[in-house]
Amino acid sequence: MARKNTAPKNSPYKIDAINYTTADVLSDTTGQGGSPRNLTSIWEKLNSMCFDVEWTIGAESGNAIIVTAQLLDLKRRNLGRYASGIFSLHSSDAAGASYGAIDTATEGLTLSTGEWMHEELTDSLALVQTNSDGKIVFSISETTGADHFKCILHIGDRVFLSPLIAFAA
């Protein structure tokens, strides 16, 4: 015989827990919701997770390219909270069809939005934290000519690969 669910009607562990205070209501613009202990529904908890990354690759200017990674929630809104993960920079072919080993020959990688928590390999692999809006902005510098890169961002159990980042000859 199946055990009867004895959790209170508004338990945060119940899938249909929908009664919550206005302080816990999910924001339609940022995707930020209440904490897991608040009386929020499962969908609102899912909306506070990173489901996608919107990459913006700038034009080369002064041997540098600015790259933005905006984390998005389930409804493709800005994540609206801090998130941390692993960032790595990889060499790529000119077509962007593949990415190789972590590129340790990069001449410069600086972060302007977000925070490096710890760099494992200089300018190649680091633990990173977004800003409060789920955004990371960084600059890649290269002066040796035509080089191609891709970034990989690991957030939770998800892996996001950037479009091709190409430096001119």
Backbone as a chain_set.jsonl record, in Angstrom:
{"seq": "MARKNTAPKNSPYKIDAINYTTADVLSDTTGQGGSPRNLTSIWEKLNSMCFDVEWTIGAESGNAIIVTAQLLDLKRRNLGRYASGIFSLHSSDAAGASYGAIDTATEGLTLSTGEWMHEELTDSLALVQTNSDGKIVFSISETTGADHFKCILHIGDRVFLSPLIAFAA", "coords": {"N": [[0.847, -1.17, 0.0], [0.562, 2.189, -0.837], [2.287, 4.928, 0.669], [0.742, 7.609, 2.286], [0.944, 11.026, 1.399], [1.961, 13.189, 3.765], [2.763, 15.752, 3.96], [2.455, 19.25, 4.678], [-0.036, 21.321, 3.07], [1.127, 23.579, 1.809], [3.812, 22.943, 1.555], [7.229, 23.493, 0.688], [8.334, 21.422, -0.685], [6.461, 20.164, -2.112], [5.073, 19.586, -5.292], [2.915, 21.1, -6.224], [2.924, 23.409, -4.685], [1.76, 26.469, -4.316], [1.054, 28.732, -2.925], [2.327, 31.672, -1.848], [4.132, 34.406, -0.37], [4.057, 37.899, -1.319], [6.663, 38.76, -1.267], [8.092, 36.605, -2.106], [7.459, 36.224, -4.724], [8.141, 35.477, -8.105], [10.226, 37.443, -10.128], [9.254, 38.993, -13.113], [11.028, 40.173, -14.828], [13.724, 39.725, -14.09], [13.914, 37.064, -13.334], [14.514, 36.196, -10.857], [13.775, 34.404, -7.975], [12.211, 33.174, -4.944], [13.925, 31.672, -2.108], [14.916, 28.148, -1.851], [13.637, 27.213, 0.459], [11.439, 28.774, 0.758], [7.882, 29.242, 0.179], [7.51, 28.499, -2.676], [6.686, 27.613, -6.054], [7.617, 24.653, -7.953], [8.275, 25.375, -10.552], [9.071, 28.019, -10.316], [11.351, 27.667, -8.8], [12.906, 26.296, -10.656], [13.214, 28.367, -12.487], [15.147, 29.922, -11.305], [17.491, 28.808, -11.99], [20.35, 28.341, -14.157], [19.835, 28.025, -17.565], [20.668, 28.6, -20.103], [23.099, 30.38, -22.096], [23.714, 33.549, -23.335], [25.803, 34.641, -25.717], [27.944, 37.329, -26.57], [30.069, 38.513, -28.929], [32.485, 40.834, -29.35], [33.9, 43.241, -31.735], [37.286, 43.135, -32.966], [39.567, 45.254, -31.396], [42.335, 47.157, -31.069], [44.014, 44.87, -30.672], [42.436, 43.355, -28.965], [39.507, 41.599, -27.907], [36.247, 41.925, -26.754], [34.201, 39.91, -24.806], [30.984, 38.856, -23.902], [29.108, 37.014, -21.591], [25.96, 36.21, -20.877], [24.005, 34.807, -18.497], [21.027, 32.899, -18.655], [17.646, 32.271, -17.594], [15.068, 29.694, -17.329], [13.005, 30.801, -18.852], [14.376, 32.35, -20.642], [15.201, 34.805, -19.615], [17.343, 37.305, -18.12], [19.467, 35.896, -15.676], [19.49, 37.001, -13.065], [20.766, 36.728, -10.595], [23.66, 35.909, -8.578], [26.042, 33.594, -9.891], [28.253, 30.827, -10.033], [31.055, 29.181, -11.575], [33.086, 27.197, -13.817], [35.489, 28.469, -15.997], [36.968, 28.227, -19.181], [39.432, 28.71, -21.733], [39.845, 27.897, -25.082], [41.81, 26.774, -27.878], [40.898, 27.058, -31.343], [39.835, 25.955, -34.642], [39.931, 27.796, -37.765], [37.401, 27.793, -38.875], [35.782, 27.433, -36.759], [34.785, 24.999, -36.233], [35.78, 23.133, -34.529], [37.185, 22.661, -31.269], [40.125, 22.835, -29.392], [42.683, 21.866, -27.134], [43.047, 23.382, -23.871], [44.017, 26.71, -24.134], [47.04, 27.869, -23.424], [48.698, 29.836, -24.293], [47.655, 32.319, -24.627], [47.756, 35.833, -24.611], [46.576, 37.658, -22.907], [43.939, 37.932, -20.563], [41.331, 39.49, -19.218], [38.98, 40.348, -16.732], [36.056, 42.262, -16.635], [33.47, 42.458, -15.707], [31.989, 40.637, -13.201], [33.835, 38.137, -11.362], [37.063, 36.758, -10.937], [37.532, 33.924, -9.148], [39.483, 32.078, -8.634], [42.427, 31.441, -10.386], [43.519, 28.775, -12.274], [45.178, 28.042, -14.462], [47.142, 30.451, -15.905], [45.385, 32.956, -17.524], [43.741, 31.097, -18.841], [42.214, 29.039, -17.532], [39.823, 29.121, -15.001], [38.082, 29.561, -11.873], [35.036, 31.179, -11.757], [32.856, 33.927, -10.983], [29.692, 35.312, -11.587], [28.215, 38.624, -12.011], [25.604, 40.25, -10.054], [23.54, 40.069, -11.828], [23.886, 37.852, -13.334], [25.92, 37.95, -15.256], [28.97, 37.886, -17.151], [31.755, 39.646, -18.223], [34.516, 39.837, -20.284], [37.845, 40.45, -21.548], [39.837, 39.425, -24.241], [43.166, 39.348, -25.118], [45.44, 39.46, -27.844], [48.364, 39.393, -29.734], [49.815, 38.097, -31.645], [48.93, 37.621, -34.215], [46.753, 35.946, -36.534], [44.5, 34.255, -34.696], [42.335, 31.846, -33.186], [39.649, 31.246, -31.021], [37.615, 29.546, -28.562], [35.317, 29.749, -25.875], [34.58, 27.951, -22.934], [32.064, 27.487, -20.625], [31.219, 26.258, -17.559], [28.435, 25.766, -15.721], [26.958, 24.687, -12.917], [25.551, 21.609, -13.742], [25.674, 22.027, -16.41], [27.113, 22.736, -19.634], [28.439, 25.277, -21.592], [29.257, 26.466, -24.772], [31.055, 28.933, -26.449], [30.503, 31.062, -29.375], [32.738, 31.316, -32.249], [35.737, 33.059, -31.639], [37.609, 35.29, -33.236], [40.765, 36.492, -34.194], [42.284, 38.892, -36.301], [44.791, 38.636, -38.888]], "CA": [[0.0, 0.0, 0.0], [1.357, 3.419, -0.947], [2.27, 5.803, 1.835], [0.043, 8.865, 2.035], [1.75, 12.228, 1.562], [1.476, 13.925, 4.938], [3.356, 17.099, 3.966], [1.438, 20.294, 4.681], [-0.474, 21.739, 1.739], [2.023, 24.554, 1.219], [5.196, 22.537, 1.725], [8.053, 23.846, -0.469], [8.763, 20.206, -1.353], [5.339, 19.679, -2.891], [5.12, 20.14, -6.645], [1.859, 22.088, -6.445], [2.952, 24.453, -3.654], [1.625, 27.716, -5.061], [0.751, 29.873, -2.066], [3.538, 32.301, -1.36], [3.94, 35.821, -0.091], [4.504, 38.747, -2.424], [8.118, 38.874, -1.199], [8.671, 35.441, -2.757], [6.975, 36.123, -6.101], [9.189, 35.512, -9.114], [10.264, 38.663, -10.923], [9.087, 38.739, -14.543], [12.123, 40.746, -15.609], [15.042, 39.184, -13.757], [13.887, 35.628, -13.114], [14.926, 35.888, -9.495], [12.664, 33.956, -7.154], [12.484, 32.94, -3.535], [14.88, 30.619, -1.789], [14.288, 26.834, -1.882], [12.831, 26.971, 1.653], [10.21, 29.575, 0.699], [6.729, 28.547, -0.373], [7.447, 28.781, -4.098], [6.398, 26.421, -6.847], [8.774, 24.013, -8.583], [8.641, 26.121, -11.756], [9.817, 29.205, -9.908], [12.678, 27.206, -8.402], [13.625, 26.031, -11.901], [13.531, 29.643, -13.128], [16.318, 30.536, -10.696], [18.649, 28.045, -12.449], [20.872, 28.733, -15.469], [19.478, 27.08, -18.616], [21.286, 28.967, -21.371], [24.005, 31.525, -22.057], [23.695, 34.381, -24.537], [27.168, 35.12, -25.94], [28.141, 38.471, -27.453], [31.483, 38.621, -29.272], [32.731, 42.152, -29.918], [34.877, 43.353, -32.815], [38.659, 43.32, -32.497], [39.965, 46.647, -31.252], [43.61, 47.247, -30.355], [44.449, 43.512, -30.325], [41.585, 42.801, -27.9], [38.094, 41.343, -28.213], [35.434, 41.847, -25.541], [33.216, 38.833, -24.867], [29.998, 38.894, -22.823], [28.314, 35.799, -21.372], [24.806, 36.519, -20.047], [23.287, 33.593, -18.132], [19.583, 33.036, -18.81], [16.829, 31.294, -16.879], [14.232, 28.813, -18.129], [12.195, 31.612, -19.775], [15.338, 33.154, -21.4], [15.405, 36.117, -19.004], [18.599, 37.379, -17.379], [19.359, 35.028, -14.504], [19.064, 37.831, -11.944], [21.414, 36.358, -9.34], [25.042, 35.467, -8.728], [26.279, 32.187, -10.199], [29.683, 30.567, -10.178], [31.349, 28.017, -12.381], [34.437, 27.048, -14.337], [35.69, 29.094, -17.294], [38.209, 27.833, -19.852], [39.65, 29.267, -23.068], [40.387, 26.834, -25.918], [42.146, 27.104, -29.256], [39.911, 26.549, -32.286], [40.226, 26.128, -36.034], [39.423, 29.035, -38.352], [35.976, 27.655, -39.176], [35.051, 27.297, -35.507], [34.146, 23.687, -36.244], [36.286, 22.31, -33.44], [37.973, 23.357, -30.264], [41.165, 21.928, -28.945], [43.107, 21.885, -25.741], [43.054, 24.684, -23.215], [45.039, 27.539, -24.754], [47.849, 28.528, -22.394], [49.556, 30.831, -24.915], [46.94, 33.574, -24.74], [48.577, 36.896, -24.032], [45.902, 38.398, -21.848], [42.523, 37.696, -20.317], [40.947, 40.312, -18.062], [37.555, 40.327, -16.435], [35.575, 43.583, -16.241], [32.215, 42.245, -14.98], [32.126, 39.332, -12.569], [35.023, 38.042, -10.521], [37.851, 35.531, -10.927], [37.652, 33.438, -7.783], [40.793, 31.434, -8.555], [42.955, 31.047, -11.685], [44.332, 27.561, -12.243], [46.181, 28.256, -15.497], [47.086, 31.879, -16.204], [44.637, 33.378, -18.711], [43.199, 29.953, -19.57], [41.26, 28.244, -16.761], [39.586, 29.797, -13.726], [36.762, 29.559, -11.239], [34.519, 32.515, -12.017], [31.545, 34.262, -10.431], [29.022, 36.37, -12.336], [27.711, 39.711, -11.181], [24.283, 39.939, -9.503], [22.606, 39.912, -12.941], [24.237, 36.644, -14.07], [26.706, 38.349, -16.421], [30.426, 37.923, -17.123], [32.328, 40.351, -19.361], [35.964, 39.738, -20.241], [38.585, 40.86, -22.737], [40.925, 38.538, -24.638], [44.182, 40.086, -25.872], [46.318, 38.611, -28.647], [49.14, 40.223, -30.663], [50.652, 37.255, -32.505], [48.344, 37.418, -35.537], [45.465, 35.264, -36.66], [44.246, 33.209, -33.719], [40.913, 31.538, -33.039], [39.368, 30.712, -29.692], [36.263, 29.318, -28.059], [35.251, 29.701, -24.419], [33.658, 26.981, -22.36], [31.604, 27.905, -19.317], [30.509, 25.18, -16.852], [27.597, 26.277, -14.635], [26.23, 23.518, -12.404], [25.791, 20.432, -14.573], [25.544, 22.434, -17.809], [28.32, 23.199, -20.302], [28.078, 26.215, -22.65], [30.361, 26.736, -25.67], [30.872, 30.22, -27.125], [30.793, 31.11, -30.807], [34.135, 31.531, -32.578], [36.369, 34.346, -31.345], [38.672, 35.294, -34.243], [41.658, 37.639, -34.308], [42.782, 39.071, -37.665], [46.241, 38.436, -39.081]], "C": [[0.895, 1.237, 0.0], [1.204, 4.268, 0.299], [1.628, 7.134, 1.463], [0.989, 10.043, 2.293], [1.168, 13.038, 2.714], [2.073, 15.32, 5.026], [2.232, 18.13, 3.987], [1.143, 20.763, 3.26], [0.522, 22.68, 1.068], [3.494, 24.22, 1.428], [6.014, 22.937, 0.502], [8.528, 22.625, -1.242], [7.643, 19.598, -2.185], [5.345, 20.337, -4.252], [4.062, 21.218, -6.848], [1.798, 23.151, -5.348], [2.912, 25.807, -4.349], [1.347, 28.919, -4.188], [2.026, 30.44, -1.491], [3.258, 33.777, -1.141], [4.445, 36.637, -1.264], [6.014, 38.931, -2.408], [8.798, 37.717, -1.924], [8.282, 35.316, -4.223], [8.145, 36.267, -7.066], [9.096, 36.797, -9.909], [10.138, 38.315, -12.403], [10.257, 39.259, -15.362], [13.465, 40.112, -15.305], [15.053, 37.681, -13.598], [14.248, 35.23, -11.704], [13.709, 35.523, -8.655], [13.079, 33.76, -5.715], [13.484, 31.819, -3.326], [14.167, 29.266, -1.801], [13.413, 26.544, -0.663], [11.539, 27.781, 1.641], [9.094, 28.775, 0.041], [6.552, 28.907, -1.84], [7.215, 27.488, -4.856], [7.679, 25.879, -7.471], [9.209, 24.78, -9.811], [9.426, 27.376, -11.402], [11.214, 28.826, -9.431], [13.519, 26.913, -9.637], [14.04, 27.333, -12.584], [14.713, 30.339, -12.479], [17.596, 29.79, -11.079], [19.082, 28.551, -13.827], [20.547, 27.65, -16.493], [20.134, 27.387, -19.947], [22.23, 30.138, -21.136], [23.888, 32.253, -23.395], [25.086, 35.009, -24.666], [27.137, 36.33, -26.867], [29.644, 38.618, -27.661], [31.683, 39.971, -29.956], [33.724, 42.099, -31.064], [36.268, 43.556, -32.215], [39.0, 44.804, -32.488], [41.249, 46.706, -30.44], [44.1, 45.908, -29.853], [43.661, 42.906, -29.165], [40.162, 42.617, -28.42], [37.361, 41.2, -26.891], [34.325, 40.82, -25.758], [32.294, 38.959, -23.654], [29.256, 37.568, -22.785], [27.205, 36.164, -20.389], [24.06, 35.222, -19.765], [21.789, 33.866, -18.15], [18.849, 31.945, -18.038], [15.99, 30.474, -17.854], [13.406, 29.566, -19.17], [13.042, 32.579, -20.596], [15.409, 34.599, -20.921], [16.783, 36.115, -18.365], [18.433, 36.625, -16.072], [18.977, 35.796, -13.246], [19.631, 37.427, -10.602], [22.867, 35.996, -9.639], [25.069, 33.987, -9.09], [27.783, 32.005, -10.335], [29.879, 29.288, -10.981], [32.8, 27.998, -12.808], [34.478, 27.639, -15.743], [36.982, 28.563, -17.888], [38.231, 28.398, -21.259], [40.384, 28.221, -23.89], [40.77, 27.369, -27.284], [41.101, 26.461, -30.163], [40.48, 26.622, -33.697], [39.52, 27.362, -36.596], [37.931, 28.978, -38.662], [35.136, 27.582, -37.905], [34.39, 25.948, -35.37], [34.636, 22.798, -35.111], [36.972, 23.198, -32.42], [38.927, 22.341, -29.663], [41.427, 22.033, -27.463], [42.988, 23.293, -25.173], [44.244, 25.463, -23.738], [45.812, 28.296, -23.68], [48.748, 29.61, -22.967], [48.863, 32.177, -25.092], [47.702, 34.667, -24.004], [47.881, 37.677, -22.93], [44.421, 38.08, -21.77], [42.176, 38.482, -19.064], [39.436, 40.338, -17.946], [37.127, 41.72, -16.002], [34.238, 43.511, -15.503], [32.227, 40.817, -14.469], [33.418, 39.314, -11.772], [35.726, 36.703, -10.743], [37.967, 35.104, -9.482], [39.008, 32.764, -7.579], [41.213, 31.052, -9.97], [43.84, 29.828, -11.515], [45.483, 27.666, -13.232], [46.041, 29.713, -15.919], [46.399, 32.127, -17.536], [44.013, 32.221, -19.49], [42.105, 29.191, -18.839], [41.08, 28.894, -15.4], [38.206, 29.457, -13.185], [36.269, 30.994, -11.345], [33.158, 32.689, -11.349], [30.963, 35.417, -11.24], [28.736, 37.554, -11.417], [26.298, 39.339, -10.728], [23.21, 39.76, -10.574], [22.908, 38.658, -13.764], [25.089, 36.919, -15.3], [28.197, 38.303, -16.129], [30.871, 38.666, -18.382], [33.843, 40.29, -19.227], [36.566, 40.131, -21.583], [39.711, 39.867, -22.981], [41.882, 39.368, -25.48], [45.099, 39.114, -26.594], [47.034, 39.49, -29.662], [49.943, 39.406, -31.664], [50.032, 36.985, -33.87], [47.024, 36.689, -35.475], [45.376, 34.115, -35.657], [42.743, 33.05, -33.564], [40.701, 30.837, -31.715], [37.891, 30.378, -29.539], [36.355, 29.26, -26.543], [34.274, 28.612, -24.02], [33.346, 27.453, -20.946], [30.785, 26.771, -18.72], [29.756, 25.828, -15.692], [26.743, 25.115, -14.152], [26.575, 22.295, -13.237], [25.694, 20.751, -16.057], [26.867, 22.977, -18.344], [27.895, 24.052, -21.494], [29.323, 26.575, -23.443], [30.076, 28.028, -26.431], [30.983, 30.061, -28.636], [32.29, 31.367, -31.008], [34.573, 32.95, -32.246], [37.602, 34.401, -32.225], [39.442, 36.597, -34.24], [42.185, 37.69, -35.736], [44.287, 38.886, -37.702], [47.008, 39.733, -38.886]], "O": [[1.867, 1.312, 0.752], [0.134, 4.322, 0.907], [1.95, 7.712, 0.425], [1.734, 10.055, 3.273], [0.033, 13.511, 2.649], [1.918, 16.002, 6.039], [1.179, 17.916, 3.387], [1.972, 20.616, 2.362], [0.736, 22.578, -0.14], [4.333, 25.12, 1.474], [5.552, 22.746, -0.623], [9.068, 22.764, -2.339], [7.862, 18.613, -2.89], [5.599, 21.537, -4.353], [4.304, 22.171, -7.589], [0.74, 23.732, -5.107], [3.915, 26.247, -4.91], [1.402, 30.046, -4.681], [2.728, 29.769, -0.734], [2.282, 34.326, -1.654], [5.18, 36.126, -2.11], [6.597, 39.233, -3.449], [9.959, 37.833, -2.317], [8.731, 34.391, -4.899], [9.034, 37.093, -6.856], [8.007, 37.2, -10.319], [10.843, 37.433, -12.892], [10.454, 38.816, -16.493], [14.284, 39.977, -16.214], [16.113, 37.067, -13.717], [14.283, 34.042, -11.386], [12.724, 36.261, -8.632], [14.181, 34.141, -5.32], [13.843, 31.107, -4.264], [12.937, 29.227, -1.764], [12.522, 25.699, -0.746], [10.634, 27.507, 2.43], [9.346, 27.745, -0.584], [5.566, 29.542, -2.213], [7.513, 26.402, -4.36], [8.7, 26.567, -7.511], [10.405, 24.838, -10.098], [10.351, 27.751, -12.122], [12.162, 29.583, -9.635], [14.706, 27.238, -9.673], [15.106, 27.395, -13.197], [15.246, 31.282, -13.064], [18.669, 30.096, -10.559], [18.28, 29.117, -14.57], [20.932, 26.493, -16.32], [20.16, 26.534, -20.834], [22.165, 30.804, -20.103], [23.956, 31.633, -24.456], [25.492, 35.811, -23.826], [26.385, 36.349, -27.842], [30.399, 38.82, -26.709], [31.115, 40.221, -31.019], [34.319, 41.056, -31.338], [36.412, 44.075, -31.108], [38.749, 45.516, -33.461], [41.26, 46.348, -29.262], [44.559, 45.811, -28.715], [44.17, 42.035, -28.46], [39.684, 43.381, -29.259], [37.788, 40.451, -26.012], [33.609, 40.857, -26.759], [32.754, 39.144, -22.527], [28.827, 37.058, -23.82], [27.469, 36.4, -19.21], [23.535, 34.598, -20.688], [21.334, 34.926, -17.718], [19.364, 30.841, -17.854], [16.184, 30.556, -19.067], [13.135, 29.037, -20.247], [12.511, 33.521, -21.183], [15.647, 35.511, -21.713], [17.339, 35.051, -18.093], [17.384, 36.702, -15.432], [18.207, 35.285, -12.432], [19.046, 37.745, -9.567], [23.253, 35.803, -10.792], [24.216, 33.218, -8.646], [28.496, 32.934, -10.713], [28.995, 28.435, -11.056], [33.64, 28.693, -12.236], [33.617, 27.351, -16.575], [37.987, 28.456, -17.186], [37.191, 28.548, -21.899], [41.42, 27.709, -23.466], [40.146, 28.299, -27.795], [40.492, 25.451, -29.807], [41.496, 27.279, -33.924], [38.613, 27.904, -35.965], [37.269, 30.015, -38.705], [33.909, 27.661, -37.969], [33.537, 25.753, -34.505], [33.98, 21.814, -34.767], [37.293, 24.353, -32.698], [38.595, 21.174, -29.457], [40.525, 22.255, -26.656], [42.846, 24.267, -25.912], [45.359, 24.943, -23.783], [45.3, 29.251, -23.096], [49.492, 30.246, -22.22], [49.454, 33.094, -25.663], [48.226, 34.449, -22.912], [48.546, 38.297, -22.101], [43.739, 37.974, -22.79], [42.666, 38.178, -17.976], [38.717, 40.349, -18.945], [37.742, 42.309, -15.113], [33.91, 44.424, -14.746], [32.453, 39.884, -15.241], [34.023, 40.359, -11.536], [35.09, 35.649, -10.74], [38.466, 35.873, -8.66], [39.608, 32.858, -6.508], [40.445, 30.41, -10.687], [44.785, 29.832, -10.726], [46.634, 27.408, -12.879], [44.944, 30.161, -16.253], [46.794, 31.567, -18.558], [43.778, 32.355, -20.691], [41.153, 28.737, -19.473], [42.06, 29.187, -14.715], [37.29, 29.113, -13.932], [37.015, 31.928, -11.051], [32.409, 31.729, -11.172], [31.662, 36.385, -11.542], [28.979, 37.498, -10.211], [25.841, 38.227, -10.992], [22.093, 39.345, -10.266], [22.259, 38.42, -14.783], [24.99, 36.195, -16.291], [28.642, 38.629, -15.029], [30.417, 38.352, -19.482], [34.394, 40.647, -18.186], [35.888, 40.143, -22.61], [40.447, 39.507, -22.062], [41.468, 40.017, -26.44], [45.489, 38.083, -26.047], [46.388, 40.254, -30.38], [50.686, 39.979, -32.46], [50.574, 36.177, -34.625], [46.277, 36.795, -34.503], [46.099, 33.125, -35.769], [41.977, 33.99, -33.779], [41.466, 29.952, -31.331], [37.041, 30.863, -30.286], [37.346, 28.783, -25.99], [33.266, 28.385, -24.69], [34.246, 27.778, -20.172], [29.775, 26.362, -19.294], [30.375, 26.378, -14.781], [25.897, 24.613, -14.892], [27.749, 21.976, -13.421], [25.637, 19.838, -16.881], [27.641, 23.595, -17.612], [27.089, 23.615, -22.315], [30.341, 26.949, -22.86], [28.993, 28.201, -26.99], [31.493, 29.053, -29.125], [33.017, 31.607, -30.045], [33.867, 33.916, -32.535], [38.55, 33.648, -32.002], [38.853, 37.678, -34.278], [42.498, 36.653, -36.321], [44.965, 38.968, -36.678], [48.232, 39.75, -39.01]]}, "num_chains": 1, "name": "protein.A"}
